[in-house]
Amino acid sequence: MLNRFPFAHTFSIVARDPLTGQMGVAVQSHWFSTGSIVTWAEPGVGAIATQSMVEVSYGPLGLNGLRDGNVPAEVLSQLLKADENREVRQVAMVDTKGRVAVHTGNRCIAEAGHQSGNQFSVQANMMLKNTVWPAMAAAYESAQGDLADRLLAALDAAQAEGGDIRGKQSAAMLVVNGKRSETPWAGILVDLRVEDHPEPLLELRRLLSVQRAYESMNRGDALLSEGKVEEAFEAYDRGAKLAPHLAELPFWQAVTLADTGRVEESLPIFKRVFEEDPNWALLLQRLPAAGLLKADASLMKRILEQG
């Protein structure tokens, strides 16, 4: 008898960006923590979505096959041959050359289907309408922005067409670069999950914006270490504007300003942060011992007066 769990009926997209070589997979489902079972990707190898009545092993075993140099069609064919329940599976994969393979079993719950295009595939099952996956394909092909933006556009289009007949609960996105290395973890560009939320796609988009804010701050640190001071502070400003609700980012921006002699610019920022939470002032006093702020008693006094 078929074990019906995990029961991740859902819609998803796998894609490779031909300009950057980035590969990604994104998903939404009315199922808890869909990203923990559906989304699989490895830098320089490929991206995979395994869904419907999920056989999770299609993810890691599929990546193993792609890593060995096999084309997606061969990898998927071999996995399906070994699976007696192949007709309840829905699986899609893309490799570093943009080659795509996809399977929708004939016992996937209607409405179910898939559509492939230039270096991408969209797939869905248990949908309200059979227009979901064509809408996803059209949205992805016409979307602007980087790969993460385009993946989100496809998911948004699916939901706009009615999405999962049961509703919505979780979402996930995984994006990796196209280069294989001995440190694959360094090639993971986006790894976000919304486990349980009334509006998972809105939350996924919010999380992506927060990630980009932190990335901008990290870029500022890198530029500062290269002596590109003005460019660094432009990056800090961009990061702070992307996530204005977070005190963390302006705090470190102010610390860097103060540490590089731009004290007057730092003081209004410190004031806002300290008013939001006085514990930031306590943290500030611990930074000199860690080498993260110059040990200058008069400077510390000036800053703490803002609190």
Backbone hydrogen bonds, N-H to C=O, Kabsch-Sander energy under -0.5 kcal/mol:
donor,donor_aa,acceptor,acceptor_aa,energy
4,R,2,L,-0.6
8,A,52,S,-0.5
9,H,7,F,-1.9
11,F,28,Q,-2.0
12,S,123,Q,-2.7
13,I,26,A,-2.1
14,V,121,S,-2.3
15,A,24,G,-2.3
16,R,119,Q,-2.5
17,D,22,Q,-3.1
21,G,17,D,-2.8
23,M,176,V,-2.5
24,G,15,A,-2.7
25,V,174,L,-2.3
26,A,13,I,-2.1
27,V,172,A,-2.4
28,Q,11,F,-2.0
29,S,170,S,-2.5
30,H,9,H,-0.7
31,W,29,S,-1.1
33,S,195,E,-1.8
34,T,31,W,-0.8
36,S,33,S,-1.4
37,I,34,T,-1.4
38,V,34,T,-2.5
39,T,35,G,-0.5
40,W,48,I,-2.2
42,E,46,G,-2.3
44,G,177,N,-1.8
45,V,42,E,-2.1
46,G,42,E,-1.6
47,A,94,V,-2.2
48,I,40,W,-3.5
49,A,92,A,-2.6
50,T,38,V,-1.6
51,Q,90,Q,-3.1
52,S,8,A,-1.7
53,M,88,V,-2.0
54,V,6,P,-1.0
54,V,52,S,-1.4
56,V,54,V,-0.6
58,Y,55,E,-1.8
59,G,56,V,-2.4
61,L,57,S,-2.3
62,G,57,S,-0.5
62,G,58,Y,-1.1
63,L,59,G,-2.2
64,N,60,P,-2.0
65,G,61,L,-2.1
66,L,62,G,-2.3
67,R,63,L,-2.8
68,D,64,N,-1.5
69,G,66,L,-1.7
70,N,65,G,-1.8
74,E,71,V,-0.6
75,V,71,V,-2.3
76,L,72,P,-3.0
77,S,73,A,-2.0
78,Q,74,E,-2.2
79,L,75,V,-1.9
80,L,76,L,-2.5
81,K,77,S,-2.1
82,A,78,Q,-1.3
83,D,80,L,-1.4
84,E,82,A,-0.6
86,R,83,D,-1.4
88,V,85,N,-1.9
89,R,86,R,-1.3
90,Q,51,Q,-1.5
91,V,103,H,-2.0
92,A,49,A,-2.2
93,M,101,A,-2.6
94,V,47,A,-2.2
95,D,99,R,-1.6
96,T,45,V,-0.8
98,G,95,D,-1.9
101,A,93,M,-2.2
103,H,91,V,-2.8
105,G,89,R,-2.8
107,R,87,E,-2.7
108,C,105,G,-1.7
113,G,124,A,-2.4
115,Q,122,V,-2.5
117,G,120,F,-2.5
119,Q,117,G,-1.1
120,F,117,G,-1.0
121,S,14,V,-2.5
122,V,115,Q,-2.6
123,Q,12,S,-2.1
124,A,113,G,-2.4
125,N,10,T,-1.9
126,M,109,I,-2.7
127,M,111,E,-2.1
128,L,163,G,-2.9
132,V,129,K,-1.0
135,A,131,T,-1.8
136,M,132,V,-2.0
137,A,133,W,-2.2
138,A,134,P,-2.3
139,A,135,A,-2.2
140,Y,136,M,-2.6
141,E,137,A,-2.3
142,S,138,A,-1.4
143,A,139,A,-1.2
150,R,146,D,-2.0
151,L,147,L,-2.5
152,L,148,A,-2.1
153,A,149,D,-1.9
154,A,150,R,-1.7
155,L,151,L,-1.9
156,D,152,L,-2.8
157,A,153,A,-2.0
158,A,154,A,-1.8
159,Q,155,L,-2.2
160,A,156,D,-2.3
161,E,157,A,-1.2
162,G,159,Q,-1.7
163,G,158,A,-1.8
165,I,126,M,-2.4
167,G,164,D,-1.3
169,Q,29,S,-2.0
170,S,29,S,-2.6
171,A,194,V,-2.1
172,A,27,V,-2.1
173,M,192,L,-2.5
174,L,25,V,-2.6
175,V,190,V,-2.5
176,V,23,M,-3.1
177,N,187,G,-2.1
186,A,183,T,-1.9
187,G,184,P,-1.7
188,I,185,W,-1.2
189,L,175,V,-2.2
189,L,187,G,-0.8
190,V,175,V,-2.0
192,L,173,M,-2.4
194,V,171,A,-3.4
195,E,193,R,-0.6
197,H,169,Q,-2.5
203,E,199,E,-2.2
204,L,200,P,-2.4
205,R,201,L,-2.3
206,R,202,L,-2.1
207,L,203,E,-2.6
208,L,204,L,-2.1
209,S,205,R,-1.9
210,V,206,R,-2.2
211,Q,207,L,-2.6
212,R,208,L,-2.2
213,A,209,S,-1.7
214,Y,210,V,-2.2
215,E,211,Q,-2.6
216,S,212,R,-2.0
217,M,213,A,-1.9
218,N,214,Y,-2.6
219,R,215,E,-2.4
220,G,216,S,-1.9
221,D,217,M,-1.9
222,A,218,N,-2.1
223,L,219,R,-2.5
224,L,220,G,-2.4
225,S,221,D,-2.1
226,E,222,A,-0.9
227,G,224,L,-1.7
228,K,223,L,-2.5
229,V,227,G,-1.4
232,A,228,K,-2.2
233,F,229,V,-2.2
234,E,230,E,-1.7
235,A,231,E,-1.9
236,Y,232,A,-2.2
237,D,233,F,-2.3
238,R,234,E,-2.2
239,G,235,A,-2.2
240,A,236,Y,-2.4
241,K,237,D,-2.1
242,L,238,R,-1.6
243,A,239,G,-1.1
246,L,243,A,-1.8
247,A,245,H,-0.5
251,F,247,A,-2.0
252,W,248,E,-1.9
253,Q,249,L,-2.0
254,A,250,P,-2.7
255,V,251,F,-2.3
256,T,252,W,-2.2
257,L,253,Q,-2.3
258,A,254,A,-2.7
259,D,255,V,-2.5
260,T,256,T,-1.4
261,G,258,A,-1.3
262,R,257,L,-2.6
263,V,261,G,-1.0
266,S,262,R,-1.2
267,L,263,V,-1.7
269,I,265,E,-0.6
270,F,266,S,-2.6
271,K,267,L,-2.4
272,R,268,P,-1.9
273,V,269,I,-2.3
274,F,270,F,-3.0
275,E,271,K,-2.0
276,E,272,R,-1.4
277,D,273,V,-2.1
280,W,277,D,-1.8
281,A,278,P,-1.2
282,L,278,P,-1.1
283,L,279,N,-2.4
284,L,280,W,-2.3
285,Q,281,A,-1.3
286,R,283,L,-1.8
287,L,283,L,-0.6
287,L,284,L,-1.4
290,A,286,R,-0.7
290,A,287,L,-0.9
291,G,288,P,-1.5
292,L,287,L,-2.2
293,L,287,L,-0.5
296,D,294,K,-1.4
300,M,296,D,-2.5
301,K,297,A,-2.3
302,R,298,S,-2.1
303,I,299,L,-2.2
304,L,300,M,-2.7
305,E,301,K,-1.7
306,Q,303,I,-1.9
307,G,304,L,-1.8
